[in-house]
Amino acid sequence: MKEKIKGIENEISVFDINNVESLEKFRIHFLGSKNCIKDLFAELKSVPNEEKKEIGQLMNALRTSAQEKFDSSKIRLENSASDDTKIDLSRPADQIEIGSRHPLSLVRSEIIEIFNRIGFTVSEGPEIEDDWHNFSALNFPPEHPARDMQDTFFIEKGETEMALRTHTSSVQVRVMENEKPPIRTISPGRVYRNEAISARAHCFFHQVEGLYIDKDVSFADLKQTLLYFAQEMFGEKAQIRLRPSYFPFTEPSAEVDVSCTICNSKGCNVCKYTGWLEILGCGMVDPNVLEASNIDSKAFSGFAFGMGVERIAQLKYRVNDLRLYSENDVRFLKQFSSGM
Ligand code: DAH
């Protein structure tokens, strides 16, 4: 019997408790409901009476030493665990990374600010648009080939034809339907076209539409407004030129170039040695468009323009690959300071 007690005593002392699992194993083996010391107590019956007292004491000591080892190991493990998570208050704090605004947001804000200064408000419309606002009210007849100018993502064909808007010109219709002239507003937003993605084309991009409707608005007002915009955006030396063009919703229509800010119009590969860069489309709002939105085309006239935000950003930041704007690569995005 004494041999057995010695054996267990030895087991207790060499048992290596170095983690929670081994602590639990120890507990089950020496202190659990079916532990090995209990088994010894069961054998006490067969011990001669004169030895019972001594053996009993030895077994009690065995139980105590198992309990003590368990308690001290538990405390030791708990302390070492909390050592790992102790906070060193003297350590310098992790640096807080300050994000930067997306280049397209920066350019859009700048465009909005420039037009705010001359009294243009901001209005917005839905990206999922019906045929009326995206095409019909803008003077695109049902089978008009001009609809092919824009490859549309249709969502529902049939009676309620819905599509992702192909331009923000749809918002000018919504504004004219809801407000009375004088109207002076710009509409920034995302537009969608069914195009293969490449450096020069994308299936979604951003535009800012402009609309000014009042009595006696003239082409000269349009030209001066756009010159003001170009000089605010690209510097006071910037010049513009208008080339005749065609859009169903404006008559006459023009495309506007700004003098190349990269080579000062001397000619470079960005402006393809012409000294000019195309930045937007514009024109006098077609009377049909005014009438479609219940504005009296005899009493009121107006101009409209539409520009691509990526295009302006490309000229401002010399980013030539359109895909970079939507790839969310932090190395690209963090190069643009917000200036805020
Ligand atoms: N909506 C045209 C486009 O997406 C841009 C545009 C051209 C808008 C002429 C206008 C405009 O308001 O007058 O290409």
Boltz pocket constraint, residues with backbone or C-beta under 6 A from the ligand:
constraints:
  - pocket:
      binder: B
      contacts: [[A, 166], [A, 167], [A, 168], [A, 169], [A, 209], [A, 210], [A, 247], [A, 249], [A, 250], [A, 254], [A, 280], [A, 281], [A, 282], [A, 283], [A, 304], [A, 305], [A, 306], [A, 307]]
      max_distance: 6.0
